[in-house]
Amino acid sequence: MGSDEPIKAHLVSVWRKEKKLFSRAKECMFILTDKRLAFVSKTEAKPRWWSATVERQVITLSKSDSPMLTHDGYGEKELMLDLENKKNEQYSFDDVISVESEEKNWGSILKVKLRKNNKEKKYQLAIVKDWVTYPVKDPVKFLKINWIPIVEFINKQRTK
């Protein structure tokens, strides 16, 4: 990743579930740049930054119609550092097979189908509004957001 690759959208508190048997969903950050999308579950960001950013994001997304957010305190330098961790995943837009949004009663989801090493992976992403932490961390409430700007951005980048 180069410095000529600005972050276009950065969403935290994203619940990512892979659509396969016995898979466990997990919390991550979803990041879009001009050249890739990334799922960052292991970050060097400080816990105080994380909790403040999650609160700000819930308020912003409740008021705004666009999920194309970026957050102060996390830029290209921090993303490059986080992507060095092999547990974090990144995909070029050539690896995106399809992307679409869907509305549920409980919230909005982004469905992404990706190709990695000639294997397809299907993910569902949702933004978490509230968590329960005991006995394990699980979402309680999800946000209803408009995923269309994200879908359009990814599709536009795929056709370049």
Helices and strands as residue ranges (DSSP letters): E 7-18, E 26-33, E 36-40, H 47-63, H 76-83, E 89-92, G 93-95, E 96-103, E 108-116, E 119-132, E 138-142, H 148-158
